[in-house]
Amino acid sequence: MSPLRRPTSPFRTSGFTLMEVLVSMFISAIIMTGVLSSLDSAQKAVDAIHNITLTERAGPQLMEMIRKDIARLAVYDAGEYVIMKGESKSLRGADADRLDMLVYGRSTFPQTHPFLNRHIHAPINEVGYWLREREGPLDFLELYRREDFMVDDEPYGGGNFAMLNDRIVNLDLVYYAKPEFDPAKEDNWDSAQLASLPYCIELHLELEIQPRKSGESLKILGANRSLLEFQDMLVVPEATRWTFRNRLFPQIPGAGGVSDPNQDPTSEAELGDSSSSVTGNVGSGPGR
């Protein structure tokens, strides 16, 4: 006699038990936790390195901007040597030197012409680099580039201000008159008083990255890279200093007895020796 068998239902299917499902979910949770931890660490590392890279690029970019303005000093036909003025200043105990100058080049901010009724850009501008106190955190300063349309009676003031960086720790400028082995340092420079331009300007700039990245850089990179220092020598071109020393002034051909190269020789001969009595366009400067 065969034993009794439980009748099987045609709708019964095989599957996992509750214990098997719980174990698989536990293993999946452990794997996801490890993956998410790795992604979080990688994201923090990317943020820290990206922030440091941006700050390292900001310093050279600021110095290159100042270098280009110094290379385009408007020394030709400069009245009373009013070209450059550097002042040693401090804000909240930090170096906050200021530099103002006259610069050739297309203005950044256009002005509306009163007769043409359209925006125009000036070929010469007043440019300055100023530091101001930052609202909020007291540890940093804001660096602005000042630009004034053309040249007015106050060449070292006024104009439009554009912020370049808001995490400046200090900005120190030192001026050297001559390229010597042990040159004398000047903290201030006024081209109107000294009747000369400096040979070069030593620039020392300190920036700080975002404070929330400081701890990450210390943990990930093994060093606190929150404070970055930049230093460079900005040399004034020799041609610019030569033009400033010799006081070159523009002359209109044919005006004041200066002969026009396109003038008819016969008509020039009729003028006699009047053209020969006119002095050249190089004035007598201090020769410094």
C-alpha positions as CSV (number, residue, x, y, z in Angstrom):
1,M,0.0,0.0,0.0
2,S,1.5,3.3,-1.1
3,P,1.8,6.2,1.4
4,L,-0.6,9.1,1.1
5,R,0.7,12.0,-0.9
6,R,-0.4,15.6,-0.5
7,P,-2.1,16.8,-3.6
8,T,-0.1,19.4,-5.4
9,S,-1.8,22.6,-6.6
10,P,-1.3,23.6,-10.2
11,F,-0.8,27.2,-9.1
12,R,2.1,26.6,-6.7
13,T,5.5,28.1,-7.9
14,S,9.0,28.0,-6.4
15,G,10.5,31.2,-4.7
16,F,12.8,32.7,-2.0
17,T,12.0,32.4,1.6
18,L,11.7,35.4,3.8
19,M,15.1,34.8,5.4
20,E,16.8,34.6,2.0
21,V,15.2,37.9,1.0
22,L,16.4,39.6,4.2
23,V,19.9,38.3,3.8
24,S,20.1,39.6,0.2
25,M,18.8,43.0,1.2
26,F,21.4,43.2,4.0
27,I,24.2,42.4,1.6
28,S,23.0,44.9,-0.9
29,A,22.8,47.6,1.8
30,I,26.5,46.9,2.7
31,I,27.6,47.2,-0.9
32,M,25.6,50.5,-1.5
33,T,27.1,52.0,1.6
34,G,30.6,51.3,0.4
35,V,29.8,52.7,-3.0
36,L,28.2,55.9,-1.7
37,S,31.1,56.4,0.7
38,S,33.6,56.2,-2.1
39,L,31.6,58.6,-4.3
40,D,31.4,61.1,-1.4
41,S,35.1,61.0,-0.8
42,A,35.8,61.3,-4.5
43,Q,33.4,64.3,-4.8
44,K,35.1,66.1,-1.8
45,A,38.5,65.5,-3.4
46,V,37.3,66.9,-6.7
47,D,35.8,70.0,-5.0
48,A,38.9,70.6,-3.0
49,I,41.3,70.3,-6.0
50,H,39.0,72.3,-8.2
51,N,38.8,75.1,-5.7
52,I,42.6,75.2,-5.2
53,T,43.1,75.2,-9.0
54,L,40.8,78.2,-9.4
55,T,42.6,80.1,-6.7
56,E,46.0,79.2,-8.2
57,R,44.8,80.6,-11.6
58,A,43.2,83.7,-10.0
59,G,46.6,85.0,-8.7
60,P,48.5,84.9,-12.0
61,Q,45.5,86.3,-13.9
62,L,45.4,89.3,-11.6
63,M,49.1,89.9,-11.9
64,E,48.9,89.5,-15.7
65,M,46.1,92.2,-15.8
66,I,48.3,94.6,-13.9
67,R,51.3,93.8,-16.1
68,K,49.3,94.6,-19.2
69,D,48.2,97.9,-17.9
70,I,51.7,98.9,-16.9
71,A,53.0,98.0,-20.4
72,R,50.4,100.4,-21.9
73,L,51.3,103.5,-19.8
74,A,50.1,106.7,-21.6
75,V,53.5,108.6,-21.4
76,Y,53.3,110.3,-24.8
77,D,52.5,114.0,-24.4
78,A,51.9,113.6,-20.7
79,G,51.3,116.8,-18.9
80,E,53.4,117.6,-15.8
81,Y,54.5,113.9,-15.5
82,V,51.1,112.9,-14.1
83,I,51.3,109.2,-15.2
84,M,51.5,106.9,-12.2
85,K,51.0,107.1,-8.5
86,G,51.5,104.3,-6.0
87,E,50.5,104.6,-2.4
88,S,51.3,102.4,0.6
89,K,48.1,101.8,2.5
90,S,46.7,99.3,5.1
91,L,43.3,98.0,6.0
92,R,42.5,96.0,9.1
93,G,46.2,95.6,9.7
94,A,46.9,94.1,6.2
95,D,48.8,95.6,3.3
96,A,46.3,97.2,0.9
97,D,48.5,99.2,-1.4
98,R,46.9,101.3,-4.2
99,L,48.1,101.9,-7.8
100,D,46.7,104.5,-10.2
101,M,48.0,105.3,-13.7
102,L,47.0,106.5,-17.2
103,V,46.7,103.7,-19.7
104,Y,46.3,103.5,-23.5
105,G,43.7,101.0,-24.7
106,R,40.0,100.6,-25.4
107,S,37.9,101.3,-22.4
108,T,35.9,98.5,-20.8
109,F,33.0,100.7,-20.0
110,P,31.6,102.7,-22.9
111,Q,30.0,106.2,-22.7
112,T,27.2,107.7,-24.6
113,H,28.3,110.4,-27.1
114,P,26.1,113.5,-26.6
115,F,26.0,114.3,-30.4
116,L,26.4,110.9,-32.1
117,N,23.8,109.3,-29.7
118,R,25.7,106.1,-29.5
119,H,28.2,104.3,-27.2
120,I,31.9,105.0,-27.7
121,H,35.0,103.6,-26.1
122,A,37.9,105.9,-25.0
123,P,41.4,105.3,-26.4
124,I,43.0,106.4,-23.1
125,N,41.7,105.8,-19.6
126,E,42.5,106.3,-15.9
127,V,43.1,102.9,-14.4
128,G,43.6,102.0,-10.7
129,Y,43.7,99.0,-8.4
130,W,42.1,99.6,-5.1
131,L,41.4,97.4,-2.1
132,R,38.3,97.9,0.0
133,E,37.0,96.3,3.2
134,R,34.6,93.4,2.6
135,E,31.2,93.4,4.2
136,G,30.7,90.3,6.4
137,P,33.9,88.3,7.0
138,L,36.6,90.6,8.4
139,D,39.5,88.3,7.3
140,F,39.4,89.3,3.6
141,L,39.6,92.4,1.4
142,E,38.0,93.0,-2.0
143,L,40.2,94.0,-5.0
144,Y,38.7,96.4,-7.6
145,R,39.9,97.7,-10.9
146,R,39.0,101.4,-11.3
147,E,38.5,102.8,-14.8
148,D,37.6,106.4,-15.7
149,F,36.7,107.4,-19.2
150,M,39.4,109.5,-20.8
151,V,41.4,111.8,-18.4
152,D,39.9,114.5,-16.2
153,D,41.2,117.0,-13.6
154,E,41.4,114.1,-11.1
155,P,43.4,111.4,-12.8
156,Y,43.8,109.3,-9.6
157,G,40.1,109.2,-8.6
158,G,36.6,108.6,-9.7
159,G,35.3,106.3,-12.4
160,N,33.7,102.9,-12.5
161,F,34.8,100.0,-10.2
162,A,34.7,96.4,-11.1
163,M,35.5,93.8,-8.4
164,L,38.2,91.3,-9.4
165,N,38.5,89.1,-6.3
166,D,36.8,89.1,-2.9
167,R,39.2,86.9,-0.9
168,I,42.4,89.1,-0.8
169,V,44.5,88.7,2.3
170,N,47.0,91.4,1.4
171,L,48.6,93.3,-1.6
172,D,52.0,94.8,-1.2
173,L,53.8,96.9,-3.9
174,V,57.4,97.9,-3.8
175,Y,59.0,100.2,-6.4
176,Y,62.6,100.1,-7.7
177,A,64.2,103.1,-9.5
178,K,67.2,101.3,-11.1
179,P,68.3,97.8,-11.8
180,E,71.0,97.5,-9.2
181,F,72.5,94.7,-7.3
182,D,71.1,96.0,-4.0
183,P,68.4,98.5,-5.2
184,A,66.7,100.9,-2.9
185,K,63.1,100.1,-2.1
186,E,60.3,102.6,-2.3
187,D,56.9,102.0,-0.7
188,N,55.4,105.0,-2.5
189,W,55.9,106.4,-6.0
190,D,54.6,109.6,-7.6
191,S,55.7,110.3,-11.2
192,A,54.8,113.9,-10.8
193,Q,57.1,114.5,-7.8
194,L,59.9,112.2,-8.9
195,A,59.7,113.1,-12.6
196,S,60.4,109.5,-13.5
197,L,58.9,106.1,-13.7
198,P,60.1,103.1,-11.7
199,Y,62.3,100.5,-13.4
200,C,60.1,97.7,-12.0
201,I,57.4,97.0,-9.4
202,E,57.6,94.1,-7.0
203,L,54.1,92.6,-6.4
204,H,53.3,90.4,-3.5
205,L,49.7,89.0,-3.4
206,E,48.1,86.6,-1.0
207,L,44.7,84.9,-1.6
208,E,42.7,82.4,0.4
209,I,40.4,79.7,-0.9
210,Q,36.9,79.0,0.5
211,P,37.0,78.2,4.2
212,R,34.8,75.1,3.8
213,K,37.5,73.7,1.5
214,S,40.4,74.3,3.9
215,G,39.6,71.3,6.1
216,E,39.2,69.1,3.1
217,S,42.5,70.1,1.6
218,L,44.2,69.4,4.9
219,K,42.6,65.9,5.1
220,I,42.9,64.9,1.5
221,L,46.1,66.6,0.3
222,G,47.9,66.3,3.6
223,A,48.6,70.0,3.9
224,N,46.6,73.2,4.4
225,R,46.6,74.9,1.1
226,S,44.0,77.5,2.0
227,L,46.5,80.4,1.8
228,L,48.3,80.9,-1.5
229,E,51.0,83.5,-2.1
230,F,52.0,85.0,-5.5
231,Q,55.0,87.2,-6.2
232,D,56.3,88.7,-9.4
233,M,58.4,91.6,-10.8
234,L,56.5,93.9,-13.1
235,V,59.1,95.7,-15.3
236,V,58.2,99.0,-16.9
237,P,59.3,98.8,-20.6
238,E,62.4,100.7,-21.4
239,A,60.7,102.4,-24.4
240,T,58.0,103.7,-22.1
241,R,60.6,105.1,-19.6
242,W,62.6,106.6,-22.4
243,T,59.6,108.4,-23.8
244,F,58.7,109.7,-20.4
245,R,62.2,110.9,-19.7
246,N,62.6,112.8,-23.0
247,R,59.1,114.4,-22.9
248,L,57.9,113.6,-26.4
249,F,55.1,115.9,-27.6
250,P,53.0,115.4,-30.8
251,Q,53.4,117.8,-33.6
252,I,51.0,118.5,-36.5
253,P,52.8,118.5,-39.9
254,G,52.8,121.9,-41.4
255,A,51.8,123.7,-38.1
256,G,54.2,125.9,-36.3
257,G,56.8,125.8,-39.1
258,V,57.2,121.9,-39.1
259,S,57.5,120.9,-42.7
260,D,55.0,118.4,-44.1
261,P,56.7,115.4,-45.9
262,N,53.9,115.5,-48.5
263,Q,54.4,119.2,-49.2
264,D,55.6,120.4,-52.7
265,P,59.3,121.1,-52.6
266,T,58.9,124.4,-54.6
267,S,56.4,125.8,-52.1
268,E,58.7,124.7,-49.2
269,A,61.6,126.5,-50.8
270,E,59.5,129.7,-50.9
271,L,59.3,129.6,-47.1
272,G,63.0,130.2,-46.9
273,D,64.7,129.2,-43.7
274,S,61.6,129.5,-41.6
275,S,61.2,125.7,-41.3
276,S,64.8,125.2,-40.2
277,S,64.3,127.5,-37.2
278,V,61.7,125.2,-35.7
279,T,62.9,122.8,-32.9
280,G,62.2,119.1,-33.1
281,N,59.5,117.2,-31.2
282,V,61.8,116.0,-28.5
283,G,61.6,118.2,-25.5
284,S,64.2,118.7,-22.8
285,G,63.5,116.4,-19.9
286,P,65.2,115.8,-16.7
287,G,67.0,112.8,-18.2
288,R,66.4,110.7,-15.1
